[in-house]
């Protein structure tokens, strides 16, 4: 039986420091451009590099 455990990148550990944030602002319709979570994540160089490196592998 194949091991179902997949090792998570240590670069994602930066997400553990995510401050209390809203992904959907209360009383507003969801808009990804206004997501505090997304804005915080894209301000983290390690997260951006991780995403970009994964995107490059599928091209």
C-alpha distance matrix in Angstrom:
0.0 3.8 6.5 8.7 11.6 14.2 17.2 20.4 23.4 26.0 28.6 27.7 28.9 32.4 31.7 31.7 35.5 36.1 39.4 40.0 40.2 40.4 38.2 40.6 44.1 45.4 47.8 46.9 44.8 41.7 42.4 39.9 42.9 44.0 40.7 41.2 37.4 37.2 40.4 39.3 35.9 37.7 40.2 37.4 37.3 33.7 32.4 34.4 33.2 29.6 30.1 32.2 29.8 26.9 29.4 30.5 27.1 27.1 30.6
3.8 0.0 3.8 6.1 8.9 10.8 13.8 17.1 19.9 22.7 25.1 24.4 25.9 29.3 28.6 29.0 32.6 33.2 36.7 37.5 37.6 37.9 35.6 38.1 41.6 43.2 45.7 44.5 42.5 39.2 39.7 37.0 39.8 41.1 37.8 38.3 34.5 34.1 37.2 36.1 32.7 34.3 36.8 34.0 33.7 30.2 28.9 30.8 29.5 25.9 26.4 28.4 26.0 23.2 25.8 26.8 23.4 23.6 27.1
6.5 3.8 0.0 3.8 5.5 7.9 10.7 14.0 17.0 19.5 22.2 21.4 22.5 26.1 25.5 25.6 29.3 30.1 33.5 34.4 34.8 35.3 33.3 36.0 39.4 40.9 43.6 42.6 40.8 37.4 38.0 35.2 37.9 38.9 35.5 35.7 32.0 31.7 34.8 33.4 30.0 31.9 34.1 31.3 31.1 27.5 26.3 28.6 27.4 23.7 24.5 26.8 24.5 21.8 24.7 25.9 22.8 23.3 26.9
8.7 6.1 3.8 0.0 3.8 6.3 9.8 12.3 15.7 18.4 20.7 19.4 20.7 24.1 23.1 23.3 27.1 27.5 30.8 31.5 31.7 32.0 29.8 32.4 35.8 37.4 40.0 39.0 37.1 33.8 34.5 31.8 34.7 35.6 32.2 32.6 28.8 28.7 31.9 30.6 27.4 29.4 31.8 29.1 29.3 25.8 24.2 26.5 25.7 21.9 22.4 25.0 23.1 20.2 22.8 24.5 21.6 21.8 25.6
11.6 8.9 5.5 3.8 0.0 3.8 6.5 9.1 12.6 14.9 17.6 16.3 17.3 20.9 20.2 20.2 23.9 24.6 28.0 29.0 29.4 30.1 28.2 31.1 34.4 36.0 38.9 37.9 36.4 33.0 33.5 30.6 33.3 34.1 30.6 30.6 26.8 26.8 29.8 28.2 25.0 27.1 29.2 26.3 26.5 22.9 21.6 24.2 23.4 19.6 20.6 23.3 21.4 18.8 21.9 23.6 20.9 21.7 25.4
14.2 10.8 7.9 6.3 3.8 0.0 3.8 6.3 9.4 12.3 14.5 13.6 15.2 18.5 18.0 18.6 22.1 22.8 26.4 27.6 27.8 28.6 26.6 29.6 32.8 34.8 37.7 36.4 34.8 31.2 31.4 28.3 30.8 31.8 28.4 28.4 24.6 24.3 27.1 25.6 22.2 24.1 26.2 23.3 23.2 19.7 18.4 20.8 19.7 16.0 17.0 19.6 17.6 15.1 18.3 19.9 17.3 18.3 22.0
17.2 13.8 10.7 9.8 6.5 3.8 0.0 3.8 6.5 8.9 11.6 11.2 12.4 15.8 15.9 16.4 19.8 21.0 24.6 26.3 26.7 28.0 26.3 29.6 32.6 34.7 37.8 36.5 35.2 31.6 31.5 28.2 30.3 31.2 27.9 27.4 23.7 23.4 25.9 24.0 20.7 22.5 24.2 21.0 20.8 17.1 16.4 19.0 17.7 14.1 15.9 18.5 16.3 14.5 18.0 19.4 17.2 18.9 22.4
20.4 17.1 14.0 12.3 9.1 6.3 3.8 0.0 3.8 6.3 8.5 7.5 9.0 12.3 12.2 13.1 16.3 17.3 21.0 22.8 23.2 24.5 22.8 26.3 29.1 31.4 34.5 33.2 32.0 28.4 28.2 24.9 26.8 27.7 24.3 23.7 20.0 19.7 22.2 20.2 16.9 18.9 20.6 17.4 17.5 13.9 12.9 15.7 14.9 11.3 13.1 16.0 14.4 12.8 16.3 18.0 16.5 18.2 21.5
23.4 19.9 17.0 15.7 12.6 9.4 6.5 3.8 0.0 3.8 5.2 5.7 7.7 10.4 11.3 12.7 15.4 16.6 20.3 22.6 22.9 24.5 22.9 26.5 29.2 31.8 34.9 33.4 32.3 28.6 27.9 24.4 25.9 26.9 23.7 22.9 19.4 18.8 20.7 18.7 15.3 16.8 18.2 14.8 14.4 10.6 10.3 13.0 11.7 8.4 11.0 13.5 11.8 11.0 14.7 16.0 15.0 17.2 20.2
26.0 22.7 19.5 18.4 14.9 12.3 8.9 6.3 3.8 0.0 3.8 5.3 5.4 8.2 10.1 10.8 13.1 15.1 18.7 21.3 22.1 24.2 23.2 26.9 29.2 31.8 35.1 33.8 33.1 29.5 28.8 25.4 26.5 27.1 24.0 22.6 19.2 19.1 20.5 17.9 15.0 16.8 17.4 13.7 13.4 9.7 10.3 13.5 12.3 9.8 12.9 15.3 13.8 13.9 17.4 18.6 18.0 20.5 23.2
28.6 25.1 22.2 20.7 17.6 14.5 11.6 8.5 5.2 3.8 0.0 3.8 5.4 6.4 8.5 10.5 12.0 13.5 17.1 20.0 20.3 22.3 21.2 25.0 27.1 30.0 33.2 31.6 30.9 27.3 26.2 22.6 23.4 24.3 21.3 20.0 16.8 16.3 17.4 15.0 11.9 13.2 13.8 10.2 9.7 5.9 6.6 9.8 8.8 6.8 10.0 12.3 11.4 12.0 15.1 16.4 16.6 19.0 21.3
27.7 24.4 21.4 19.4 16.3 13.6 11.2 7.5 5.7 5.3 3.8 0.0 3.8 5.3 5.7 7.8 10.1 11.0 14.7 17.2 17.4 19.2 18.1 21.8 24.1 26.8 30.0 28.6 27.9 24.3 23.6 20.2 21.4 22.0 18.7 17.5 14.1 13.9 15.6 13.2 10.1 12.3 13.4 10.2 10.9 7.6 6.5 10.2 10.4 7.9 9.9 13.1 12.9 12.5 15.3 17.4 17.5 19.3 21.9
28.9 25.9 22.5 20.7 17.3 15.2 12.4 9.0 7.7 5.4 5.4 3.8 0.0 3.8 5.2 5.5 7.8 9.8 13.4 16.0 17.1 19.5 19.0 22.8 24.7 27.2 30.6 29.7 29.4 25.9 25.5 22.3 23.4 23.4 20.0 18.2 14.9 15.6 16.9 13.9 11.6 14.2 14.5 11.1 12.3 9.3 9.2 12.9 13.2 11.2 13.5 16.5 16.3 16.2 19.1 21.0 21.1 23.0 25.7
32.4 29.3 26.1 24.1 20.9 18.5 15.8 12.3 10.4 8.2 6.4 5.3 3.8 0.0 3.8 5.3 5.7 7.5 10.9 14.1 14.9 17.6 17.4 21.2 22.7 25.5 28.9 27.8 27.7 24.4 23.6 20.4 21.0 20.8 17.8 15.6 12.7 13.4 14.0 10.7 8.8 11.4 11.0 7.8 9.6 7.4 7.5 11.1 12.0 11.0 13.1 15.8 16.3 16.7 19.1 21.0 21.8 23.7 25.9
31.7 28.6 25.5 23.1 20.2 18.0 15.9 12.2 11.3 10.1 8.5 5.7 5.2 3.8 0.0 3.8 5.2 5.3 9.1 11.5 12.0 14.4 14.0 17.7 19.6 22.1 25.6 24.5 24.4 21.1 20.7 17.6 18.7 18.3 15.0 13.0 9.8 10.9 12.2 9.2 7.3 10.7 11.1 8.8 11.4 9.6 8.1 11.6 13.4 11.9 12.9 16.1 17.1 16.8 18.9 21.4 22.0 23.4 25.8
31.7 29.0 25.6 23.3 20.2 18.6 16.4 13.1 12.7 10.8 10.5 7.8 5.5 5.3 3.8 0.0 3.8 5.5 8.6 10.9 12.5 15.3 15.6 19.2 20.7 22.8 26.5 26.0 26.2 23.1 23.2 20.4 21.6 20.7 17.3 15.0 12.0 13.9 15.1 11.8 10.7 14.2 14.2 11.8 14.4 12.5 11.6 15.2 16.7 15.1 16.5 19.7 20.3 20.0 22.3 24.7 25.1 26.6 29.2
35.5 32.6 29.3 27.1 23.9 22.1 19.8 16.3 15.4 13.1 12.0 10.1 7.8 5.7 5.2 3.8 0.0 3.8 6.1 9.3 11.3 14.6 15.5 19.0 20.0 22.2 25.8 25.4 26.0 23.1 22.9 20.3 20.8 19.7 16.5 13.6 11.3 13.5 13.7 10.1 10.1 13.4 12.4 10.4 13.5 12.4 12.0 15.3 17.1 16.3 17.6 20.5 21.5 21.7 23.7 26.0 26.9 28.4 30.7
36.1 33.2 30.1 27.5 24.6 22.8 21.0 17.3 16.6 15.1 13.5 11.0 9.8 7.5 5.3 5.5 3.8 0.0 3.8 6.6 7.7 10.8 11.7 15.3 16.2 18.6 22.2 21.6 22.2 19.4 19.2 16.8 17.4 16.1 12.8 10.0 7.7 10.3 10.8 7.4 7.9 11.5 11.0 10.1 13.6 13.2 11.8 14.6 17.1 16.4 16.9 19.9 21.4 21.3 22.9 25.5 26.6 27.7 29.9
39.4 36.7 33.5 30.8 28.0 26.4 24.6 21.0 20.3 18.7 17.1 14.7 13.4 10.9 9.1 8.6 6.1 3.8 0.0 3.8 5.9 9.7 11.7 14.7 14.8 16.9 20.5 20.3 21.6 19.2 19.3 17.5 17.8 15.7 12.8 9.4 8.5 11.7 11.5 8.4 10.4 13.6 12.6 12.5 16.2 16.3 15.1 17.6 20.3 19.9 20.2 23.1 24.9 24.8 26.1 28.9 30.1 31.1 33.2
40.0 37.5 34.4 31.5 29.0 27.6 26.3 22.8 22.6 21.3 20.0 17.2 16.0 14.1 11.5 10.9 9.3 6.6 3.8 0.0 3.8 7.2 9.9 12.4 12.2 13.7 17.4 17.7 19.3 17.3 18.0 16.8 17.5 14.8 12.0 9.0 8.6 12.3 12.5 10.4 12.4 15.6 15.2 15.5 19.3 19.4 17.7 20.0 23.0 22.3 22.2 25.2 27.2 26.8 27.9 30.9 32.0 32.6 34.8
40.2 37.6 34.8 31.7 29.4 27.8 26.7 23.2 22.9 22.1 20.3 17.4 17.1 14.9 12.0 12.5 11.3 7.7 5.9 3.8 0.0 3.8 6.6 9.0 8.9 11.1 14.7 14.5 15.8 13.7 14.2 13.2 13.8 11.1 8.3 5.5 5.7 9.4 9.8 8.6 10.9 13.7 13.8 14.8 18.6 19.1 16.9 18.7 22.0 21.5 20.8 23.6 26.0 25.4 26.1 29.2 30.6 30.9 32.8
40.4 37.9 35.3 32.0 30.1 28.6 28.0 24.5 24.5 24.2 22.3 19.2 19.5 17.6 14.4 15.3 14.6 10.8 9.7 7.2 3.8 0.0 3.8 5.3 5.5 7.9 11.3 10.9 12.1 10.2 11.3 10.9 12.0 9.1 6.4 5.4 6.2 9.3 10.3 10.5 12.3 14.7 15.5 17.0 20.6 21.2 18.5 19.8 23.3 22.7 21.3 24.2 26.8 25.9 26.1 29.4 30.8 30.6 32.5
38.2 35.6 33.3 29.8 28.2 26.6 26.3 22.8 22.9 23.2 21.2 18.1 19.0 17.4 14.0 15.6 15.5 11.7 11.7 9.9 6.6 3.8 0.0 3.8 6.4 9.2 12.0 10.7 10.6 7.8 8.8 7.9 10.0 8.0 4.7 5.8 5.3 7.3 9.5 10.4 11.2 13.3 15.1 16.4 19.7 20.1 17.0 18.1 21.6 20.7 18.9 21.8 24.4 23.2 23.1 26.6 28.0 27.5 29.4
40.6 38.1 36.0 32.4 31.1 29.6 29.6 26.3 26.5 26.9 25.0 21.8 22.8 21.2 17.7 19.2 19.0 15.3 14.7 12.4 9.0 5.3 3.8 0.0 3.8 6.2 8.5 7.1 7.2 5.2 7.4 8.2 10.3 7.9 6.1 8.1 8.9 10.4 12.1 13.6 14.7 16.4 18.1 19.9 23.1 23.8 20.6 21.3 24.9 24.1 22.0 24.7 27.5 26.2 25.7 29.3 30.7 29.9 31.6
44.1 41.6 39.4 35.8 34.4 32.8 32.6 29.1 29.2 29.2 27.1 24.1 24.7 22.7 19.6 20.7 20.0 16.2 14.8 12.2 8.9 5.5 6.4 3.8 0.0 3.8 6.3 5.6 7.6 7.1 8.8 10.3 11.2 7.9 7.3 8.3 10.4 12.2 12.8 14.3 16.3 17.8 18.9 21.0 24.4 25.5 22.6 23.3 27.0 26.5 24.6 27.1 30.1 29.1 28.6 32.1 33.7 33.0 34.6
45.4 43.2 40.9 37.4 36.0 34.8 34.7 31.4 31.8 31.8 30.0 26.8 27.2 25.5 22.1 22.8 22.2 18.6 16.9 13.7 11.1 7.9 9.2 6.2 3.8 0.0 3.8 5.5 8.3 9.1 11.7 13.7 14.8 11.5 11.0 11.8 13.6 15.8 16.5 17.7 19.7 21.5 22.4 24.4 27.9 28.8 25.9 26.8 30.5 29.8 28.0 30.6 33.5 32.2 31.9 35.4 36.9 36.1 37.8
47.8 45.7 43.6 40.0 38.9 37.7 37.8 34.5 34.9 35.1 33.2 30.0 30.6 28.9 25.6 26.5 25.8 22.2 20.5 17.4 14.7 11.3 12.0 8.5 6.3 3.8 0.0 3.8 7.0 9.4 12.0 14.8 15.8 12.8 13.2 14.6 16.6 18.2 18.9 20.6 22.5 23.9 25.0 27.3 30.7 31.7 28.7 29.3 33.0 32.5 30.3 32.8 35.8 34.5 33.8 37.3 38.9 37.8 39.3
46.9 44.5 42.6 39.0 37.9 36.4 36.5 33.2 33.4 33.8 31.6 28.6 29.7 27.8 24.5 26.0 25.4 21.6 20.3 17.7 14.5 10.9 10.7 7.1 5.6 5.5 3.8 0.0 3.8 6.3 8.4 11.6 12.4 9.8 10.8 13.0 15.1 16.0 16.7 18.9 20.7 21.6 23.0 25.5 28.6 29.8 26.7 26.9 30.6 30.2 27.8 30.0 33.2 32.0 31.0 34.4 36.2 35.0 36.3
44.8 42.5 40.8 37.1 36.4 34.8 35.2 32.0 32.3 33.1 30.9 27.9 29.4 27.7 24.4 26.2 26.0 22.2 21.6 19.3 15.8 12.1 10.6 7.2 7.6 8.3 7.0 3.8 0.0 3.8 6.3 9.8 11.4 9.8 10.7 13.7 15.2 15.4 16.7 19.2 20.3 21.0 23.0 25.3 28.2 29.2 25.9 25.8 29.5 28.9 26.2 28.3 31.5 30.0 28.7 32.2 33.9 32.4 33.6
41.7 39.2 37.4 33.8 33.0 31.2 31.6 28.4 28.6 29.5 27.3 24.3 25.9 24.4 21.1 23.1 23.1 19.4 19.2 17.3 13.7 10.2 7.8 5.2 7.1 9.1 9.4 6.3 3.8 0.0 3.8 6.4 8.8 7.8 7.8 11.2 12.1 12.0 13.7 16.2 16.9 17.6 19.9 22.0 24.8 25.7 22.2 22.2 25.8 25.2 22.5 24.7 27.8 26.2 25.1 28.6 30.2 28.8 30.2
42.4 39.7 38.0 34.5 33.5 31.4 31.5 28.2 27.9 28.8 26.2 23.6 25.5 23.6 20.7 23.2 22.9 19.2 19.3 18.0 14.2 11.3 8.8 7.4 8.8 11.7 12.0 8.4 6.3 3.8 0.0 3.8 5.4 5.5 6.6 10.3 11.6 10.4 11.6 14.8 15.4 15.4 17.7 20.2 22.6 23.9 20.6 20.0 23.7 23.5 20.6 22.4 25.7 24.6 23.1 26.5 28.4 27.1 28.1
39.9 37.0 35.2 31.8 30.6 28.3 28.2 24.9 24.4 25.4 22.6 20.2 22.3 20.4 17.6 20.4 20.3 16.8 17.5 16.8 13.2 10.9 7.9 8.2 10.3 13.7 14.8 11.6 9.8 6.4 3.8 0.0 3.8 5.3 5.1 8.8 9.2 7.2 8.8 12.0 12.1 11.9 14.5 16.8 19.1 20.3 16.9 16.3 19.9 19.7 16.9 18.7 22.0 20.9 19.6 23.0 24.9 23.9 25.0
42.9 39.8 37.9 34.7 33.3 30.8 30.3 26.8 25.9 26.5 23.4 21.4 23.4 21.0 18.7 21.6 20.8 17.4 17.8 17.5 13.8 12.0 10.0 10.3 11.2 14.8 15.8 12.4 11.4 8.8 5.4 3.8 0.0 3.8 5.7 8.6 10.1 7.8 7.7 11.4 12.2 11.2 13.2 16.2 18.3 20.2 17.3 16.1 19.8 20.4 17.7 19.0 22.6 22.1 20.6 23.6 26.0 25.2 25.9
44.0 41.1 38.9 35.6 34.1 31.8 31.2 27.7 26.9 27.1 24.3 22.0 23.4 20.8 18.3 20.7 19.7 16.1 15.7 14.8 11.1 9.1 8.0 7.9 7.9 11.5 12.8 9.8 9.8 7.8 5.5 5.3 3.8 0.0 3.8 6.3 8.8 8.1 7.6 10.8 12.5 12.4 13.8 16.7 19.5 21.3 18.5 18.0 21.8 22.2 19.9 21.6 25.0 24.5 23.5 26.6 28.8 28.2 29.1
40.7 37.8 35.5 32.2 30.6 28.4 27.9 24.3 23.7 24.0 21.3 18.7 20.0 17.8 15.0 17.3 16.5 12.8 12.8 12.0 8.3 6.4 4.7 6.1 7.3 11.0 13.2 10.8 10.7 7.8 6.6 5.1 5.7 3.8 0.0 3.8 5.3 5.3 6.2 8.6 9.9 10.8 12.4 14.7 17.8 19.0 16.0 16.2 20.0 19.9 17.8 20.0 23.2 22.4 21.9 25.1 27.0 26.6 28.0
41.2 38.3 35.7 32.6 30.6 28.4 27.4 23.7 22.9 22.6 20.0 17.5 18.2 15.6 13.0 15.0 13.6 10.0 9.4 9.0 5.5 5.4 5.8 8.1 8.3 11.8 14.6 13.0 13.7 11.2 10.3 8.8 8.6 6.3 3.8 0.0 3.8 5.6 5.1 6.0 8.5 10.1 10.6 12.8 16.3 17.6 15.1 15.8 19.4 19.5 18.1 20.5 23.4 23.1 23.0 26.1 28.0 28.0 29.5
37.4 34.5 32.0 28.8 26.8 24.6 23.7 20.0 19.4 19.2 16.8 14.1 14.9 12.7 9.8 12.0 11.3 7.7 8.5 8.6 5.7 6.2 5.3 8.9 10.4 13.6 16.6 15.1 15.2 12.1 11.6 9.2 10.1 8.8 5.3 3.8 0.0 3.8 5.5 5.2 6.2 8.7 10.0 11.2 14.6 15.2 12.4 13.6 17.1 16.6 15.4 18.2 20.8 20.2 20.5 23.7 25.2 25.4 27.2
37.2 34.1 31.7 28.7 26.8 24.3 23.4 19.7 18.8 19.1 16.3 13.9 15.6 13.4 10.9 13.9 13.5 10.3 11.7 12.3 9.4 9.3 7.3 10.4 12.2 15.8 18.2 16.0 15.4 12.0 10.4 7.2 7.8 8.1 5.3 5.6 3.8 0.0 3.8 5.4 5.0 6.1 8.6 10.1 13.0 13.9 10.7 11.1 14.8 14.6 12.8 15.2 18.1 17.6 17.4 20.6 22.4 22.5 24.0
40.4 37.2 34.8 31.9 29.8 27.1 25.9 22.2 20.7 20.5 17.4 15.6 16.9 14.0 12.2 15.1 13.7 10.8 11.5 12.5 9.8 10.3 9.5 12.1 12.8 16.5 18.9 16.7 16.7 13.7 11.6 8.8 7.7 7.6 6.2 5.1 5.5 3.8 0.0 3.8 5.5 5.4 6.3 9.1 12.0 13.9 11.5 11.4 15.1 15.8 14.4 16.2 19.3 19.5 19.2 21.9 24.2 24.5 25.6
39.3 36.1 33.4 30.6 28.2 25.6 24.0 20.2 18.7 17.9 15.0 13.2 13.9 10.7 9.2 11.8 10.1 7.4 8.4 10.4 8.6 10.5 10.4 13.6 14.3 17.7 20.6 18.9 19.2 16.2 14.8 12.0 11.4 10.8 8.6 6.0 5.2 5.4 3.8 0.0 3.8 5.6 5.2 6.8 10.5 11.9 10.0 10.9 14.3 14.8 14.3 16.4 19.1 19.4 19.8 22.4 24.4 25.2 26.6
35.9 32.7 30.0 27.4 25.0 22.2 20.7 16.9 15.3 15.0 11.9 10.1 11.6 8.8 7.3 10.7 10.1 7.9 10.4 12.4 10.9 12.3 11.2 14.7 16.3 19.7 22.5 20.7 20.3 16.9 15.4 12.1 12.2 12.5 9.9 8.5 6.2 5.0 5.5 3.8 0.0 3.8 5.4 5.4 8.5 9.2 6.5 7.8 11.2 11.2 10.6 13.1 15.6 15.7 16.4 19.0 20.8 21.7 23.3
37.7 34.3 31.9 29.4 27.1 24.1 22.5 18.9 16.8 16.8 13.2 12.3 14.2 11.4 10.7 14.2 13.4 11.5 13.6 15.6 13.7 14.7 13.3 16.4 17.8 21.5 23.9 21.6 21.0 17.6 15.4 11.9 11.2 12.4 10.8 10.1 8.7 6.1 5.4 5.6 3.8 0.0 3.8 5.3 7.2 9.1 6.8 6.0 9.8 10.9 9.8 11.3 14.3 15.0 14.9 17.3 19.7 20.5 21.5
40.2 36.8 34.1 31.8 29.2 26.2 24.2 20.6 18.2 17.4 13.8 13.4 14.5 11.0 11.1 14.2 12.4 11.0 12.6 15.2 13.8 15.5 15.1 18.1 18.9 22.4 25.0 23.0 23.0 19.9 17.7 14.5 13.2 13.8 12.4 10.6 10.0 8.6 6.3 5.2 5.4 3.8 0.0 3.8 6.3 9.1 8.2 7.9 11.0 12.7 12.6 13.7 16.4 17.7 17.9 19.8 22.3 23.5 24.4
37.4 34.0 31.3 29.1 26.3 23.3 21.0 17.4 14.8 13.7 10.2 10.2 11.1 7.8 8.8 11.8 10.4 10.1 12.5 15.5 14.8 17.0 16.4 19.9 21.0 24.4 27.3 25.5 25.3 22.0 20.2 16.8 16.2 16.7 14.7 12.8 11.2 10.1 9.1 6.8 5.4 5.3 3.8 0.0 3.8 5.6 5.5 6.4 8.8 10.1 11.0 12.5 14.4 15.8 16.9 18.6 20.6 22.3 23.5
37.3 33.7 31.1 29.3 26.5 23.2 20.8 17.5 14.4 13.4 9.7 10.9 12.3 9.6 11.4 14.4 13.5 13.6 16.2 19.3 18.6 20.6 19.7 23.1 24.4 27.9 30.7 28.6 28.2 24.8 22.6 19.1 18.3 19.5 17.8 16.3 14.6 13.0 12.0 10.5 8.5 7.2 6.3 3.8 0.0 3.8 5.5 5.1 6.1 8.5 9.9 10.4 12.0 14.2 15.2 16.3 18.5 20.6 21.5
33.7 30.2 27.5 25.8 22.9 19.7 17.1 13.9 10.6 9.7 5.9 7.6 9.3 7.4 9.6 12.5 12.4 13.2 16.3 19.4 19.1 21.2 20.1 23.8 25.5 28.8 31.7 29.8 29.2 25.7 23.9 20.3 20.2 21.3 19.0 17.6 15.2 13.9 13.9 11.9 9.2 9.1 9.1 5.6 3.8 0.0 3.8 5.5 5.2 6.1 8.6 9.9 10.5 12.3 14.2 15.3 16.8 19.2 20.6
32.4 28.9 26.3 24.2 21.6 18.4 16.4 12.9 10.3 10.3 6.6 6.5 9.2 7.5 8.1 11.6 12.0 11.8 15.1 17.7 16.9 18.5 17.0 20.6 22.6 25.9 28.7 26.7 25.9 22.2 20.6 16.9 17.3 18.5 16.0 15.1 12.4 10.7 11.5 10.0 6.5 6.8 8.2 5.5 5.5 3.8 0.0 3.8 5.5 5.1 6.2 8.5 9.9 10.7 12.3 14.3 15.7 17.5 19.2
34.4 30.8 28.6 26.5 24.2 20.8 19.0 15.7 13.0 13.5 9.8 10.2 12.9 11.1 11.6 15.2 15.3 14.6 17.6 20.0 18.7 19.8 18.1 21.3 23.3 26.8 29.3 26.9 25.8 22.2 20.0 16.3 16.1 18.0 16.2 15.8 13.6 11.1 11.4 10.9 7.8 6.0 7.9 6.4 5.1 5.5 3.8 0.0 3.8 5.5 5.2 6.1 8.5 10.0 10.5 12.2 14.5 16.0 17.1
33.2 29.5 27.4 25.7 23.4 19.7 17.7 14.9 11.7 12.3 8.8 10.4 13.2 12.0 13.4 16.7 17.1 17.1 20.3 23.0 22.0 23.3 21.6 24.9 27.0 30.5 33.0 30.6 29.5 25.8 23.7 19.9 19.8 21.8 20.0 19.4 17.1 14.8 15.1 14.3 11.2 9.8 11.0 8.8 6.1 5.2 5.5 3.8 0.0 3.8 5.5 5.1 5.9 8.5 9.8 10.4 12.4 14.8 15.8
29.6 25.9 23.7 21.9 19.6 16.0 14.1 11.3 8.4 9.8 6.8 7.9 11.2 11.0 11.9 15.1 16.3 16.4 19.9 22.3 21.5 22.7 20.7 24.1 26.5 29.8 32.5 30.2 28.9 25.2 23.5 19.7 20.4 22.2 19.9 19.5 16.6 14.6 15.8 14.8 11.2 10.9 12.7 10.1 8.5 6.1 5.1 5.5 3.8 0.0 3.8 5.5 5.3 6.3 8.7 10.1 11.0 13.3 15.1
30.1 26.4 24.5 22.4 20.6 17.0 15.9 13.1 11.0 12.9 10.0 9.9 13.5 13.1 12.9 16.5 17.6 16.9 20.2 22.2 20.8 21.3 18.9 22.0 24.6 28.0 30.3 27.8 26.2 22.5 20.6 16.9 17.7 19.9 17.8 18.1 15.4 12.8 14.4 14.3 10.6 9.8 12.6 11.0 9.9 8.6 6.2 5.2 5.5 3.8 0.0 3.8 5.5 5.2 6.2 8.7 10.2 11.4 13.2
32.2 28.4 26.8 25.0 23.3 19.6 18.5 16.0 13.5 15.3 12.3 13.1 16.5 15.8 16.1 19.7 20.5 19.9 23.1 25.2 23.6 24.2 21.8 24.7 27.1 30.6 32.8 30.0 28.3 24.7 22.4 18.7 19.0 21.6 20.0 20.5 18.2 15.2 16.2 16.4 13.1 11.3 13.7 12.5 10.4 9.9 8.5 6.1 5.1 5.5 3.8 0.0 3.8 5.4 5.0 6.2 8.8 10.4 11.1
29.8 26.0 24.5 23.1 21.4 17.6 16.3 14.4 11.8 13.8 11.4 12.9 16.3 16.3 17.1 20.3 21.5 21.4 24.9 27.2 26.0 26.8 24.4 27.5 30.1 33.5 35.8 33.2 31.5 27.8 25.7 22.0 22.6 25.0 23.2 23.4 20.8 18.1 19.3 19.1 15.6 14.3 16.4 14.4 12.0 10.5 9.9 8.5 5.9 5.3 5.5 3.8 0.0 3.8 5.5 5.1 6.5 9.3 10.5
26.9 23.2 21.8 20.2 18.8 15.1 14.5 12.8 11.0 13.9 12.0 12.5 16.2 16.7 16.8 20.0 21.7 21.3 24.8 26.8 25.4 25.9 23.2 26.2 29.1 32.2 34.5 32.0 30.0 26.2 24.6 20.9 22.1 24.5 22.4 23.1 20.2 17.6 19.5 19.4 15.7 15.0 17.7 15.8 14.2 12.3 10.7 10.0 8.5 6.3 5.2 5.4 3.8 0.0 3.8 5.4 5.3 7.1 9.5
29.4 25.8 24.7 22.8 21.9 18.3 18.0 16.3 14.7 17.4 15.1 15.3 19.1 19.1 18.9 22.3 23.7 22.9 26.1 27.9 26.1 26.1 23.1 25.7 28.6 31.9 33.8 31.0 28.7 25.1 23.1 19.6 20.6 23.5 21.9 23.0 20.5 17.4 19.2 19.8 16.4 14.9 17.9 16.9 15.2 14.2 12.3 10.5 9.8 8.7 6.2 5.0 5.5 3.8 0.0 3.8 5.4 5.6 7.0
30.5 26.8 25.9 24.5 23.6 19.9 19.4 18.0 16.0 18.6 16.4 17.4 21.0 21.0 21.4 24.7 26.0 25.5 28.9 30.9 29.2 29.4 26.6 29.3 32.1 35.4 37.3 34.4 32.2 28.6 26.5 23.0 23.6 26.6 25.1 26.1 23.7 20.6 21.9 22.4 19.0 17.3 19.8 18.6 16.3 15.3 14.3 12.2 10.4 10.1 8.7 6.2 5.1 5.4 3.8 0.0 3.8 5.5 5.5
27.1 23.4 22.8 21.6 20.9 17.3 17.2 16.5 15.0 18.0 16.6 17.5 21.1 21.8 22.0 25.1 26.9 26.6 30.1 32.0 30.6 30.8 28.0 30.7 33.7 36.9 38.9 36.2 33.9 30.2 28.4 24.9 26.0 28.8 27.0 28.0 25.2 22.4 24.2 24.4 20.8 19.7 22.3 20.6 18.5 16.8 15.7 14.5 12.4 11.0 10.2 8.8 6.5 5.3 5.4 3.8 0.0 3.8 5.6
27.1 23.6 23.3 21.8 21.7 18.3 18.9 18.2 17.2 20.5 19.0 19.3 23.0 23.7 23.4 26.6 28.4 27.7 31.1 32.6 30.9 30.6 27.5 29.9 33.0 36.1 37.8 35.0 32.4 28.8 27.1 23.9 25.2 28.2 26.6 28.0 25.4 22.5 24.5 25.2 21.7 20.5 23.5 22.3 20.6 19.2 17.5 16.0 14.8 13.3 11.4 10.4 9.3 7.1 5.6 5.5 3.8 0.0 3.8
30.6 27.1 26.9 25.6 25.4 22.0 22.4 21.5 20.2 23.2 21.3 21.9 25.7 25.9 25.8 29.2 30.7 29.9 33.2 34.8 32.8 32.5 29.4 31.6 34.6 37.8 39.3 36.3 33.6 30.2 28.1 25.0 25.9 29.1 28.0 29.5 27.2 24.0 25.6 26.6 23.3 21.5 24.4 23.5 21.5 20.6 19.2 17.1 15.8 15.1 13.2 11.1 10.5 9.5 7.0 5.5 5.6 3.8 0.0
